[in-house]
Amino acid sequence: MRRTPLTTAFPLLLAAGIAVPLAQGCKPANTKSAVTGNAASKVFVPPGQYDEFYNFVSGGFNGQMSVYGIPSGRMLRNIPVFSVNPESGWGYSEETKPMLMSTHGFIPWDDSHHVEPSMTDGVPDGRWMFINGNNTPRIALIDLTTFRTKTIIEIPNSAGNHSSPFITPNSEYVVAGTRFSLPLGTDAERDVPIDTYKKNFKGTVSFVHPDKETGKMSIAFQILTPGIHFDLSHAGKGPSDGWFFFSTYNTEQAHELLEVNASQNDKDFIMAVNWKKAEQYVKEGKGKMVPGRHYMNHYSDETHMATSEVVEQVLQLDPKELTDLLYFMPCPKSPHGCDVDPTGEFIVGSGKLAALIPVFSFEKMIKAIDGKDYEGEFDGIPVLNYESVLHGEVKRPGLGPLHTEFDNNGFAYSSMFVSSEIVKWNVKTLEVVDRVPTYYSIGHLSIPGGDSRKPWGKYVIAYNKITKDRYLPTGPELAQSAQLFSIDGPKMELLSDYPSIGEPHYAQSLPADLIKDKSVKFFKIEDNKHPYVTMGEKEARVVRDGKNVHVYMTCIRSHFAPDNIEGVKVGDDVYFHVTNLEQDWDVPHGFAIKGAQTAELLIMPGETQTLKWTPTSVGVKPFYCTDFCSALHQEMQGYIRVSPAGSNVPLSANTKAADAGL
Amino acid sequence: MLKGFGLVTILALAMACGGGDTSTEGASTPAPGGAPAAPPTDLITADQVKLGEIDPGMVAKGKELYDVKCQACHSTGTNRVVGPGWKNLLDQRKPEWIMNMIVHTDAMLETDPEAQAMLEECLVRMPNQNLSVDDARNVLEFIRSL
């Protein structure tokens, strides 16, 4: 039992950190006094004014990505990514269904943990945001001109895509390391007893390339690894550009009761990957194509629809043959966060069960590799000497270090889950210089640009796992709590608490100026290349194709055309292809029809979206606009008459144009 | 009574359809003081709109735009659909007023008494369909040809 010595080492911290959140009415004395007098003015954004930062937050178990303004903490948007969103038709409209396709079929949900920005020269460039799908391994790319998911790629030979989607300094690759190792290969090779873990289970880390022009993604190569668990990762930068670092656990290779059995070793590893070398091997043809069926789904803003491509194989590199690709650095006790400081020299492994934070030196690592300064090997991979690669240890930082972010003044900020605090320390001297309590049990933390080469600093946001008494009670389930701290001065200062949606893990904040002026306000109708677009009300019509009825419909404040349709029969599939003719910002129209077993559509100006509707009973069914669009919004409606199967009612629609009444 | 109802409705409209409001742009950091005033819009003036012989090429371009962006609400007759019919429109409206309604829709609805009177009658705020000045001039030519 490793936790016993920790408990005795820090009884006071434990009392403050664990006992408090669990015991109601036993708040620490500084809960209220933690906020100083001018905190309110630092987070107040007057009505009509904008926030300083966009804050992109993973939705955790809601599978989405939310957007907040910082410092106000106001929620601006919730972007549907991996989970269906009936409110906008995401995953229900014909155009968006392919986005959620995978080798497992249509997947309506995922668990999204980490948000990473596209980078140029190691600095966020405001073009894209990436987020991982943890459960059914995927990576999504979000376009920051539309705030929409543009591409989702499935990761083959992977399970639990946790150490993802961290990115190289010029967005060459976003990575995906498998959390759960698995038996790989043919069906026979994969159908093995679980207790043959050590013999048959393998891991992989994939390097996914986003195309600079299109934002489509492809798996450039995949590196086979020993059968251990990968947890988090970050790219090298500056001197360490060309390397990638992954934290690992379960080097015990346990397959049951991991809570106990994967916590036996004193040290697990930080895995260093020489990806420049891997690139070179790929060029030299040293990779091997292996089975790796996966989907790549891409949404086009020209056709306003998604298409799926299925890829059968991936290029795999085997470090047993290519022996200078991977190295292990021993890291105490199941490291979680794996963070690289802005200079690129220091790699911080947060051993979540350790009573210290080890900081590794890239320069020393290279020296150890060059001098073959190994303490052994693990499954054929060299294990470097801990002492040789260590810059030093942050002693007694607190309990349960999880993640580390950086400011622009040489300080690191580590989240301490067990002792519920943020600890600020000097990266060079490893001295702890400040600590603040968080309420309660902080997971990730985020500083604007905090994992980049040039942090903007200014704030740190704590994403707390436990809320308890911070807000008015709302039954057993409470919103997750975020806390904003100022880091401008020598002491961290709590500014505000605000609730969040889903279960935030990692987040990113970018200056508003990098994004706001590039925001798309509407789609130009003349550029609409949707195959079922209705280019003006005169084109509105209804067409039968066997059992399929295609309604070419337009909407504009405040009517649909056509708005009376007859000749549809029970058993038909009716496709409402609704084109929004508006050409102004923030004027979507909604489309809902009685008995739809799907959802509604929200159609942006200039866009075409399609709802498939299969009427199950005879009668006249209404449809209407759901998005309050004008004073005559309530009049924005129509009827569709459904006749029995085999009926002779001719197909008709009142597509008579406004023009007709001369 | 009727007058009062009209005013209340307009207020509600302005709130519900605030999409075209550009008055809040530019403040990327919290700044003291109230919301900035609406920026002045350079409306098109009479001397900028020169009418000569009707140009069939411009009429054709104007009709193309009309079919996609305008026809849902405006007939080419004299009847009102959502907005007024376009036949004989130039008997009632000056050419530059028509161009301004097309190009500077929101500014007109906020400042021009005639545009506001129309809104009171039609009750649907005219959408800004984001036509350029050249586009609007072609649409004007199409209106002239009716």
Interface residues (C-beta under 8 A of the other chain):
Chain A: F44 V45 P46 P47 G48 Q49 Y50 D51 E52 P71 P511 A512 D513 K516 F522 K524 I525 E526 M535 G536 E537 K538 T554 I556 R557 S558 H559 A561 L581 E582 Q583 D584 W585 D586 V587 F628 C629 S630 A631 L632 H633 A657 A658 D659 A660 G661 L662
Chain B: T9 A12 L13 A16 C17 G18 G19 G20 S23 T24 A27 S28 T29 P30 A31 P32 G33 G34 A35 P36 D67 V68 K69 Q71 A72 C73 H74 S75 T76 G77 T78 N79 V81 V82 K87 L123 V124 R125 P127 N128 Q129 N130 L131
